[in-house]
Amino acid sequence: MRAAVVTAFSPTDPVAGVEVVDLEPAEPPAGWVRVRVEAASLNHHDVWSAKGVGLRAEQLPMVLGTDATGLLDDGTPVLVHGVISDPDWRGDETLDPRRSLLSERHPGTLAQEVWVPAGNVVPRPDELGPQDAACLPTAYLTAYRLLFTAADLRPGQTVLVQGAGGGVATAAVLLARAAGLRVWVTSRDEARGARAVALGAHAAFGSGERLPEQVDAVVETVGAATWAHSLRALRPGGVIAVAGATTGGDADADLNRVFFRGLRVVGSTMGTRTELTRLVQLLVTTGVRPVVDRVVDLDGVPDALRDLADGRGYGKMVVLPGTQPA
């Protein structure tokens, strides 16, 4: 099968070690099922993997990718849930200390086929096409969990989304607006902020800009560059829901502000299979669809990954691998 793999780590140029190759599929564990991939999408996780974060040299070559949608061998259309928990784990998969994501211990989704545990597929409804469905299992699932599980937001509340234009940030804007929240965003780029407003945000502000009033929650995926602003933006009792730190995780915790104002910081990674099912239903019910920056084939993955790493593009980058013949 054709696949996009990382063959060597390069911390300074992650694309340098990414190749598109033909390889023999790995032998799957018992109880796993094959998904013939119709569409996949890129995430910053792929960039970090290519830099060597979360992988060891002896695992190479590793097929990249955590997102996919496709067909089971009987023709059933499904989405792939990329969180792989221990077979004996019960409860929230994201809290399993032995969990991993596809492309960490097992081959990922940027290929013509992928094998996953039978419990890691979710039916894909007719209303949701492959290119839209491929965007959901990482960025949009992460945003869903940040908003409605970690931050526990309700219609009418106000959420600040840091870093307009990123995959999770864009997803959070769309889902929050669909759920009846007041949505504010920040960006260093005025055009990106304006784009977020066009997608449904109620207002956009410059990075670090003083807000008209404090907010109920902040969706934080930027990290060190925005952390102080996120803390200042919260009303007493507010919550920062954090699922990433693209500018680095070494930020001043400002503990005096945290305890004096009763603030909460809730970490979150991906989401559960149940949350993915609810996310799919939210899109079907509301008509919201992911923002797609571009669609490429497998050969276009290295260039798209470079743009993703450099912050170029707005929305998800979808990959059409061409399904493996039956």
Secondary structure as GFF3:
##gff-version 3
##sequence-region A 1 326
A	DSSP	beta_strand	2	6	.	.	.	ID=ss1
A	DSSP	three_ten_helix	14	17	.	.	.	ID=ss2
A	DSSP	beta_strand	18	22	.	.	.	ID=ss3
A	DSSP	beta_strand	32	41	.	.	.	ID=ss4
A	DSSP	alpha_helix	44	51	.	.	.	ID=ss5
A	DSSP	three_ten_helix	57	59	.	.	.	ID=ss6
A	DSSP	beta_strand	62	63	.	.	.	ID=ss7
A	DSSP	beta_strand	67	71	.	.	.	ID=ss8
A	DSSP	beta_strand	77	80	.	.	.	ID=ss9
A	DSSP	beta_strand	83	84	.	.	.	ID=ss10
A	DSSP	three_ten_helix	93	95	.	.	.	ID=ss11
A	DSSP	beta_strand	100	101	.	.	.	ID=ss12
A	DSSP	beta_strand	113	117	.	.	.	ID=ss13
A	DSSP	three_ten_helix	118	120	.	.	.	ID=ss14
A	DSSP	beta_strand	121	123	.	.	.	ID=ss15
A	DSSP	alpha_helix	130	133	.	.	.	ID=ss16
A	DSSP	pi_helix	136	140	.	.	.	ID=ss17
A	DSSP	alpha_helix	141	145	.	.	.	ID=ss18
A	DSSP	pi_helix	146	150	.	.	.	ID=ss19
A	DSSP	beta_strand	158	161	.	.	.	ID=ss20
A	DSSP	alpha_helix	167	178	.	.	.	ID=ss21
A	DSSP	beta_strand	182	187	.	.	.	ID=ss22
A	DSSP	alpha_helix	190	199	.	.	.	ID=ss23
A	DSSP	beta_strand	203	206	.	.	.	ID=ss24
A	DSSP	beta_strand	215	220	.	.	.	ID=ss25
A	DSSP	alpha_helix	227	233	.	.	.	ID=ss26
A	DSSP	beta_strand	234	242	.	.	.	ID=ss27
A	DSSP	alpha_helix	255	260	.	.	.	ID=ss28
A	DSSP	beta_strand	264	267	.	.	.	ID=ss29
A	DSSP	alpha_helix	273	286	.	.	.	ID=ss30
A	DSSP	beta_strand	292	297	.	.	.	ID=ss31
A	DSSP	three_ten_helix	298	300	.	.	.	ID=ss32
A	DSSP	alpha_helix	301	309	.	.	.	ID=ss33
A	DSSP	beta_strand	316	320	.	.	.	ID=ss34
###
